[in-house]
Amino acid sequence: MRTLSAALLGLAALLPAASQTLETPAGGWNRAGLVDRSEEPAVNYPYALIDRGVQRNRTMIRGRLAAAGKQRPFHTLVVNGNPTPLYTDDEGRFARGYTFGRGSNSVEIRSPSGKAVKRVQYYEADSSRPQPVLRVIAAWDDNQAEIDLHVVTPDGQHAYWMHPALTNGGGLDVDSVDGPGPEMFTMTAPMRGAYQVWVNYWGNFGSEGYHFDASTRQRPIITTRVTLIFNENTGRERREEFVIPLRALGELTLVKSFRL
């Protein structure tokens, strides 16, 4: 990352600075985004991150909360207005992947009461960086559940965890294999036609790996928030949000059919 200015912009600390940290991104003027450090052995991530091989420009949002993150209620990570429950490891560390477009971007941590704890605003100045025209984000409120996002494009291609990369340029970004997500689908040049967005309650994750024992769930109903964003980070940005309840393992729900 080449930094044009070392100054932090818009950094708010309503709690003592030492208690909550946001290591990346840094505020200011950036070029070429952030650095993916998920392979560094010194960094302890609470969840295994899977590189689906589609979005090569992924970036990592990393930091630490003072309190251990396996207790309720949870903090919230808000990236460009998109909220996700913020789970951490026992030491309070967190890491989330995101694919930022050029222009103004924001990362915010909110306390369980909804107050801003940390906020960083930065401007991505690399004009060659692709701008998401269609983005679909799914996040949920049970950190042991594995929820999968499925998107069907107008040419009949189906993006999901076993088929993340589509030949039409769309695909699934990096996501965590357990925890609250997010799962994210992005296209920079979407084709015209009909799209379908689905979510699937695939299974659960415990100390011994994946399983399908519904009795271990933390919540009787898992609330999944699905956000559709069109022309992100532009004056024409538009978004739609859906709250989907998932009650049973294997449940597959159509969130939205729409046309571009």
PAPAZA-560967 format. One record per residue (C-alpha): residue number from 1; residue in three letters; x, y, z. Coordinates in steps of 0.1 Angstrom, whole numbers. Example, Ala and Ser with C-alpha at 12.3 -4.5 7.8 and 13.67 -1.06 7.14 Angstrom:
k,r,px,py,pz
1,ALA,123,-45,78
2,SER,137,-11,71
END
This chain:
k,r,px,py,pz
1,MET,0,0,0
2,ARG,13,34,-9
3,THR,0,61,14
4,LEU,-2,97,0
5,SER,-10,111,35
6,ALA,-3,97,69
7,ALA,-31,116,85
8,LEU,-61,97,98
9,LEU,-94,111,87
10,GLY,-127,107,107
11,LEU,-113,86,135
12,ALA,-137,87,164
13,ALA,-129,71,197
14,LEU,-158,73,221
15,LEU,-142,46,243
16,PRO,-105,48,255
17,ALA,-83,44,225
18,ALA,-63,15,241
19,SER,-94,-6,245
20,GLN,-105,-8,209
21,THR,-82,-9,179
22,LEU,-86,-8,142
23,GLU,-53,-18,126
24,THR,-64,-17,90
25,PRO,-75,2,71
26,ALA,-58,34,79
27,GLY,-75,67,70
28,GLY,-63,92,45
29,TRP,-56,89,8
30,ASN,-47,54,-3
31,ARG,-36,40,-36
32,ALA,-41,3,-45
33,GLY,-61,-4,-13
34,LEU,-48,-24,16
35,VAL,-26,-54,21
36,ASP,-40,-89,26
37,ARG,-20,-104,55
38,SER,-40,-135,61
39,GLU,-9,-157,55
40,GLU,11,-141,82
41,PRO,16,-167,110
42,ALA,19,-140,137
43,VAL,-17,-129,131
44,ASN,-43,-150,149
45,TYR,-76,-149,131
46,PRO,-108,-162,148
47,TYR,-121,-178,116
48,ALA,-105,-196,87
49,LEU,-107,-174,56
50,ILE,-112,-191,22
51,ASP,-99,-175,-9
52,ARG,-124,-184,-35
53,GLY,-100,-173,-62
54,VAL,-125,-148,-78
55,GLN,-117,-114,-63
56,ARG,-80,-108,-63
57,ASN,-82,-73,-49
58,ARG,-95,-84,-15
59,THR,-85,-64,16
60,MET,-84,-73,52
61,ILE,-101,-53,80
62,ARG,-82,-62,112
63,GLY,-83,-50,148
64,ARG,-90,-59,184
65,LEU,-117,-53,210
66,ALA,-109,-51,247
67,ALA,-134,-78,257
68,ALA,-135,-114,245
69,GLY,-158,-116,215
70,LYS,-177,-149,223
71,GLN,-200,-131,247
72,ARG,-233,-116,239
73,PRO,-242,-90,229
74,PHE,-218,-84,201
75,HIS,-202,-54,185
76,THR,-211,-46,149
77,LEU,-187,-40,120
78,VAL,-201,-15,94
79,VAL,-183,-13,61
80,ASN,-196,13,37
81,GLY,-229,12,55
82,ASN,-232,-26,55
83,PRO,-235,-40,90
84,THR,-222,-75,102
85,PRO,-220,-90,136
86,LEU,-184,-87,148
87,TYR,-172,-119,165
88,THR,-137,-122,177
89,ASP,-113,-148,191
90,ASP,-107,-152,229
91,GLU,-82,-124,228
92,GLY,-107,-100,211
93,ARG,-90,-101,177
94,PHE,-110,-100,145
95,ALA,-104,-101,107
96,ARG,-128,-97,78
97,GLY,-123,-96,41
98,TYR,-138,-70,18
99,THR,-134,-58,-18
100,PHE,-133,-21,-17
101,GLY,-139,0,-49
102,ARG,-124,33,-57
103,GLY,-137,65,-41
104,SER,-147,71,-5
105,ASN,-148,41,18
106,SER,-156,38,55
107,VAL,-151,12,82
108,GLU,-168,16,116
109,ILE,-171,-4,148
110,ARG,-202,0,168
111,SER,-208,-11,204
112,PRO,-237,-34,213
113,SER,-257,-3,221
114,GLY,-252,11,186
115,LYS,-227,38,195
116,ALA,-196,44,173
117,VAL,-164,31,189
118,LYS,-140,35,160
119,ARG,-144,50,125
120,VAL,-120,53,97
121,GLN,-128,71,64
122,TYR,-103,68,35
123,TYR,-103,76,-2
124,GLU,-91,49,-26
125,ALA,-74,69,-53
126,ASP,-64,42,-78
127,SER,-86,49,-109
128,SER,-79,14,-123
129,ARG,-95,-3,-93
130,PRO,-128,-19,-104
131,GLN,-160,-4,-92
132,PRO,-187,-28,-80
133,VAL,-219,-22,-100
134,LEU,-238,-51,-84
135,ARG,-230,-64,-49
136,VAL,-249,-89,-28
137,ILE,-240,-93,9
138,ALA,-253,-119,33
139,ALA,-246,-118,71
140,TRP,-263,-136,100
141,ASP,-265,-136,138
142,ASP,-253,-170,149
143,ASN,-216,-175,149
144,GLN,-219,-213,147
145,ALA,-241,-214,117
146,GLU,-229,-217,81
147,ILE,-252,-198,57
148,ASP,-244,-199,20
149,LEU,-252,-173,-5
150,HIS,-264,-184,-40
151,VAL,-268,-161,-70
152,VAL,-282,-171,-104
153,THR,-273,-148,-133
154,PRO,-292,-141,-165
155,ASP,-272,-166,-185
156,GLY,-281,-194,-161
157,GLN,-248,-196,-142
158,HIS,-250,-203,-105
159,ALA,-225,-188,-81
160,TYR,-221,-206,-47
161,TRP,-194,-220,-26
162,MET,-187,-250,-49
163,HIS,-188,-228,-80
164,PRO,-175,-194,-70
165,ALA,-161,-180,-103
166,LEU,-185,-174,-132
167,THR,-173,-169,-168
168,ASN,-194,-137,-170
169,GLY,-172,-119,-146
170,GLY,-193,-124,-114
171,GLY,-184,-144,-84
172,LEU,-181,-149,-47
173,ASP,-155,-129,-28
174,VAL,-135,-141,1
175,ASP,-156,-152,30
176,SER,-152,-171,63
177,VAL,-162,-207,64
178,ASP,-179,-202,98
179,GLY,-191,-173,119
180,PRO,-213,-145,107
181,GLY,-200,-140,72
182,PRO,-202,-119,52
183,GLU,-207,-139,21
184,MET,-204,-115,-9
185,PHE,-212,-117,-46
186,THR,-198,-89,-69
187,MET,-200,-80,-105
188,THR,-183,-49,-120
189,ALA,-201,-52,-154
190,PRO,-233,-71,-149
191,MET,-252,-84,-179
192,ARG,-288,-74,-186
193,GLY,-316,-98,-176
194,ALA,-331,-116,-146
195,TYR,-311,-124,-114
196,GLN,-321,-146,-84
197,VAL,-306,-144,-49
198,TRP,-310,-173,-25
199,VAL,-297,-182,10
200,ASN,-292,-217,23
201,TYR,-288,-228,60
202,TRP,-262,-254,52
203,GLY,-251,-266,86
204,ASN,-233,-258,119
205,PHE,-197,-255,130
206,GLY,-184,-267,163
207,SER,-152,-277,181
208,GLU,-149,-308,159
209,GLY,-158,-292,126
210,TYR,-190,-292,106
211,HIS,-221,-311,118
212,PHE,-258,-311,113
213,ASP,-270,-314,149
214,ALA,-297,-286,152
215,SER,-298,-289,190
216,THR,-265,-271,193
217,ARG,-277,-239,177
218,GLN,-274,-207,197
219,ARG,-307,-193,184
220,PRO,-340,-210,175
221,ILE,-343,-187,145
222,ILE,-312,-174,126
223,THR,-317,-139,113
224,THR,-300,-134,80
225,ARG,-296,-99,65
226,VAL,-292,-97,28
227,THR,-282,-64,11
228,LEU,-284,-57,-26
229,ILE,-262,-27,-36
230,PHE,-263,-11,-70
231,ASN,-235,13,-82
232,GLU,-217,13,-49
233,ASN,-197,44,-40
234,THR,-213,65,-68
235,GLY,-239,92,-69
236,ARG,-263,66,-83
237,GLU,-259,42,-54
238,ARG,-291,23,-45
239,ARG,-296,-5,-20
240,GLU,-323,-29,-8
241,GLU,-322,-48,24
242,PHE,-340,-80,34
243,VAL,-342,-98,67
244,ILE,-347,-136,62
245,PRO,-355,-159,91
246,LEU,-340,-194,88
247,ARG,-354,-221,111
248,ALA,-343,-255,98
249,LEU,-311,-271,86
250,GLY,-311,-273,48
251,GLU,-336,-245,44
252,LEU,-333,-228,10
253,THR,-350,-194,7
254,LEU,-355,-172,-23
255,VAL,-346,-137,-12
256,LYS,-352,-116,-44
257,SER,-357,-119,-81
258,PHE,-349,-88,-100
259,ARG,-339,-75,-135
260,LEU,-311,-52,-146
END
